[in-house]
Amino acid sequence: MLDRSSKLPITGDPLTDILRGLRLDGVEYGRCEMKEPWGTEFPAQAGARFHFVGRKGCWLKQPSGEWVELNAGDAVLLPRGAAHVLASAPGVKATPITGYSVTELCKNIYCVSDDSRPKEGCRPGTLLFSGSMYFNLDSLHPLLGMMPDVMLTHGLDAYEPAIPALLDAMAREVTMDRMGAGGILARLADVLAATVIRLWVERGCGDSTGWIAAVRDKDIGRVLAAIHLEPNRDWTVEVLARMMGASRSGFAERFATIVGQPPLKYVTQVRMHQARQWLVRDRAKIAVVATRLGYESEAAFSRAFKRVIGAPPSHFRSEDAGAAG
């Protein structure tokens, strides 16, 4: 059964369609003036993290342990919030972000400083725009799962002239402390995250397999966009193959080669993660979710849900569903 009320028109641009389904439910944002020498350790978290280097470069220690240099104008998006370190130079002792003094200027907007560092002899250093972003998908969703741990874009402001103005607008919202600043910052950060993802794809970053290859492939990308825009549709291999204009076997082989798993397995994962969102965020009843996804019985839906998520749907309808989500 297809819930037509949630159907969105497909534009023909896979990246645009996919980004329309990937939204931010919230953002925590900070502007940080870092004085050399400095190092900040960011632990792993459920939400994504974003950094933009506004002035003077620094170094990023990636989750793999490899250091990479960042210059002014570079942006980093860690879609699954992997642990990492930012520092003025490799090897500088890093202070956990939890050890910094944090002042909440208004809801979800913070000023971060390290009062433990001696002020004498410090040189003006890096200006960072950093934030935690909470996508409307959990970190195990296949769309986020196909993304790399680190999405690094060099010279973001050179390829996107609007970025400096966008960051200036974010900075003004922080400093002026006006009503509604939190909501406006969330929308600006939404645009910023989508811009980073788009430019990362356009600039040819990443491997030739996985999400980047799937989005770049106009046929597979169109199929992925359709699945994510309508996860509650009763997708079959035949329908998806027809959308791509290929035979059933040819489509299935090409999809599995590029995406890394069979099409129906991917569809099931997307649907179950959508179901989890309905259960946790919308507090929908299990029977209602099962019906929306076209299952003939609640039991059949529960078996599929547990197979993909690892816990029965009733777990996410309990009193501690908020913590489980």
CORLINNOR-V298713 format. One record per residue. N is the residue number from 1. OMEGA is omega in degrees with one decimal (NA if undefined). D_CENTER is the distance of its C-alpha to the mean C-alpha in whole Angstrom. Layout:
# CORLINNOR-V298713
N	OMEGA	D_CENTER
N	OMEGA	D_CENTER
This chain:
# CORLINNOR-V298713
1	-178.8	29
2	175.9	27
3	-174.1	25
4	-178.2	26
5	-178.4	25
6	-175.5	21
7	177.1	22
8	179.5	21
9	178.2	23
10	-173.6	21
11	-174.5	22
12	175.2	22
13	-174.7	19
14	-177.6	17
15	178.1	14
16	-177.9	15
17	-179.9	15
18	179.9	12
19	176.3	10
20	179.1	12
21	-179.0	11
22	-173.9	8
23	176.6	8
24	175.5	8
25	-179.7	11
26	179.9	11
27	170.0	11
28	-167.5	14
29	177.3	15
30	173.7	18
31	-171.1	20
32	172.2	22
33	-175.3	25
34	-179.6	26
35	-177.7	29
36	-8.4	30
37	-178.6	30
38	175.0	27
39	-178.1	24
40	-179.5	21
41	179.1	20
42	-179.9	16
43	176.1	16
44	179.1	14
45	-178.0	12
46	-178.8	10
47	176.5	7
48	173.3	5
49	-179.2	8
50	174.7	9
51	171.4	13
52	-179.3	15
53	-176.5	19
54	-179.8	21
55	176.7	25
56	-175.0	26
57	176.4	24
58	-178.5	23
59	177.6	22
60	170.7	19
61	-174.6	19
62	178.3	17
63	178.3	16
64	-177.1	19
65	-179.4	21
66	177.4	22
67	176.1	22
68	-176.8	21
69	176.4	22
70	177.4	21
71	175.7	23
72	-176.9	23
73	178.1	20
74	178.8	18
75	179.3	14
76	173.4	12
77	175.3	8
78	-168.7	7
79	179.5	4
80	174.9	6
81	-179.1	8
82	179.0	11
83	-179.6	15
84	-179.8	16
85	168.7	19
86	-177.0	19
87	178.1	23
88	176.7	26
89	177.4	27
90	176.4	27
91	177.0	28
92	-179.8	29
93	-175.7	29
94	175.4	25
95	176.8	25
96	-177.9	23
97	178.7	21
98	179.9	22
99	-179.7	26
100	172.8	25
101	-177.0	27
102	177.4	24
103	178.6	26
104	179.6	24
105	171.5	25
106	-172.0	24
107	175.7	21
108	177.3	18
109	-168.9	19
110	168.9	21
111	-175.5	23
112	178.3	23
113	178.8	26
114	-176.0	28
115	-176.5	31
116	-177.2	33
117	176.8	33
118	-176.8	36
119	-179.1	36
120	175.3	39
121	179.1	39
122	177.8	35
123	175.5	34
124	-174.6	31
125	-171.9	28
126	171.4	25
127	-177.9	23
128	166.9	19
129	-175.4	17
130	179.4	14
131	170.0	12
132	-176.5	10
133	-177.7	7
134	179.4	7
135	176.9	5
136	175.5	9
137	176.8	8
138	-171.7	9
139	179.9	8
140	178.4	11
141	-176.4	10
142	178.5	11
143	176.6	9
144	-179.2	6
145	179.4	10
146	179.1	11
147	177.1	9
148	177.8	10
149	-176.5	10
150	173.7	11
151	-173.0	10
152	179.2	13
153	178.8	15
154	175.1	19
155	-177.4	20
156	-177.1	18
157	179.0	20
158	-178.5	23
159	178.4	21
160	-175.5	20
161	-178.3	23
162	-175.0	21
163	178.3	19
164	178.4	21
165	179.1	23
166	179.3	19
167	175.9	19
168	178.7	23
169	177.9	22
170	179.8	19
171	179.2	22
172	179.3	25
173	178.9	23
174	-172.2	23
175	-176.0	26
176	176.2	28
177	-179.8	27
178	178.0	28
179	177.3	27
180	-177.2	24
181	-179.0	22
182	-180.0	19
183	179.5	18
184	178.6	19
185	178.3	17
186	179.3	14
187	178.2	14
188	178.5	15
189	176.0	12
190	178.8	10
191	-178.4	12
192	179.8	12
193	178.7	8
194	179.3	9
195	178.6	12
196	-179.6	10
197	-179.0	9
198	-177.9	12
199	176.9	14
200	177.6	13
201	-175.7	14
202	-176.6	17
203	173.1	18
204	178.3	19
205	173.6	16
206	-176.9	16
207	179.4	18
208	178.2	20
209	176.9	19
210	-171.8	16
211	-176.3	13
212	179.1	14
213	-179.0	18
214	-179.6	17
215	-179.1	15
216	179.2	18
217	-172.5	21
218	-179.2	22
219	179.3	23
220	178.3	21
221	178.4	18
222	178.6	20
223	178.9	20
224	-179.8	17
225	179.9	16
226	179.9	19
227	-176.5	18
228	178.0	15
229	-179.8	17
230	-178.2	19
231	-178.5	18
232	176.1	22
233	-179.4	24
234	-177.3	26
235	172.7	25
236	178.5	28
237	-179.6	28
238	-179.6	31
239	-179.4	29
240	178.8	26
241	178.9	28
242	178.1	30
243	-179.4	27
244	-179.1	27
245	-177.9	31
246	175.3	31
247	-178.3	33
248	-177.4	32
249	179.7	32
250	178.0	31
251	-176.9	28
252	-179.4	27
253	-178.5	28
254	178.7	26
255	-178.0	23
256	-179.6	23
257	-175.9	24
258	-175.1	21
259	178.3	18
260	177.1	20
261	-179.2	21
262	-175.4	23
263	-176.5	22
264	175.1	23
265	177.9	22
266	178.8	18
267	-179.3	19
268	178.9	20
269	178.9	17
270	-177.3	15
271	-177.8	18
272	176.3	18
273	172.8	15
274	178.2	15
275	178.8	19
276	178.4	17
277	177.8	15
278	-177.8	19
279	-173.8	21
280	-174.1	19
281	-175.4	17
282	-179.5	20
283	-179.8	23
284	176.8	24
285	-177.1	27
286	-179.7	27
287	179.6	29
288	179.5	28
289	179.1	24
290	179.0	27
291	-179.8	29
292	-179.4	26
293	173.2	24
294	178.4	28
295	-178.4	29
296	179.5	33
297	177.9	33
298	-179.3	31
299	179.4	32
300	177.6	30
301	-177.9	27
302	179.0	27
303	179.3	28
304	-179.1	25
305	-178.6	23
306	180.0	24
307	-177.1	24
308	-172.9	20
309	179.7	19
310	178.0	22
311	179.5	23
312	179.7	25
313	179.0	24
314	178.5	27
315	-177.7	25
316	174.6	22
317	-179.4	25
318	-176.7	27
319	-178.8	27
320	-178.6	25
321	-179.7	22
322	178.2	20
323	-179.8	20
324	-179.9	19
325	NA	16
